[in-house]
Amino acid sequence: MVDKTDLSESESEIRYFSHLCEVSPDVIEELDWSDFVKLREKLQAFLVSRPSA
């Protein structure tokens, strides 16, 4: 059984990536898990590398 919190977090993450990549959420949902993990890793690396304001 999927926890409602997990589901809403997953949906939120899918929407977040779809906005960043300028694609529909369906495109993100169709990614293989390994590709989705790579996308997360690239975003994390980008966020960590940003200079402080």
C-alpha beads as a LAMMPS data file, in Angstrom:
LAMMPS data file: protein, C-alpha beads

53 atoms
52 bonds

1 atom types
1 bond types

-500.0 500.0 xlo xhi
-500.0 500.0 ylo yhi
-500.0 500.0 zlo zhi

Masses

1 110.0

Atoms # bond

1 1 1 0.000 0.000 0.000
2 1 1 1.273 3.459 -0.892
3 1 1 1.269 6.068 1.840
4 1 1 -0.587 9.250 0.823
5 1 1 2.412 11.296 1.954
6 1 1 4.711 9.284 -0.317
7 1 1 2.299 9.648 -3.209
8 1 1 2.014 13.397 -2.826
9 1 1 5.807 13.717 -2.495
10 1 1 6.263 11.653 -5.650
11 1 1 3.698 13.687 -7.550
12 1 1 5.286 16.897 -6.344
13 1 1 8.730 15.746 -7.432
14 1 1 7.422 14.733 -10.861
15 1 1 5.797 18.140 -11.323
16 1 1 8.970 19.875 -10.126
17 1 1 11.158 18.054 -12.651
18 1 1 8.638 18.524 -15.447
19 1 1 8.665 22.294 -14.873
20 1 1 12.463 22.428 -14.709
21 1 1 12.829 20.378 -17.892
22 1 1 9.900 22.102 -19.619
23 1 1 8.180 18.811 -20.449
24 1 1 4.877 17.293 -19.428
25 1 1 4.767 15.206 -16.243
26 1 1 4.109 12.177 -18.469
27 1 1 7.635 12.442 -19.863
28 1 1 9.123 12.323 -16.368
29 1 1 6.867 9.424 -15.389
30 1 1 8.079 7.455 -18.419
31 1 1 11.743 7.662 -17.389
32 1 1 13.458 4.465 -16.319
33 1 1 14.278 4.473 -12.619
34 1 1 18.015 4.687 -13.386
35 1 1 17.451 7.769 -15.570
36 1 1 15.279 9.368 -12.902
37 1 1 18.028 8.803 -10.323
38 1 1 20.555 10.424 -12.685
39 1 1 18.237 13.408 -13.066
40 1 1 18.025 13.758 -9.284
41 1 1 21.811 13.497 -8.967
42 1 1 22.381 16.183 -11.613
43 1 1 19.948 18.522 -9.884
44 1 1 21.607 17.923 -6.517
45 1 1 25.059 18.592 -8.011
46 1 1 23.744 21.810 -9.555
47 1 1 22.199 23.008 -6.304
48 1 1 25.356 22.254 -4.322
49 1 1 27.589 24.048 -6.845
50 1 1 25.620 27.307 -6.804
51 1 1 27.548 30.202 -5.247
52 1 1 26.094 31.729 -2.107
53 1 1 24.347 35.066 -2.513

Bonds

1 1 1 2
2 1 2 3
3 1 3 4
4 1 4 5
5 1 5 6
6 1 6 7
7 1 7 8
8 1 8 9
9 1 9 10
10 1 10 11
11 1 11 12
12 1 12 13
13 1 13 14
14 1 14 15
15 1 15 16
16 1 16 17
17 1 17 18
18 1 18 19
19 1 19 20
20 1 20 21
21 1 21 22
22 1 22 23
23 1 23 24
24 1 24 25
25 1 25 26
26 1 26 27
27 1 27 28
28 1 28 29
29 1 29 30
30 1 30 31
31 1 31 32
32 1 32 33
33 1 33 34
34 1 34 35
35 1 35 36
36 1 36 37
37 1 37 38
38 1 38 39
39 1 39 40
40 1 40 41
41 1 41 42
42 1 42 43
43 1 43 44
44 1 44 45
45 1 45 46
46 1 46 47
47 1 47 48
48 1 48 49
49 1 49 50
50 1 50 51
51 1 51 52
52 1 52 53
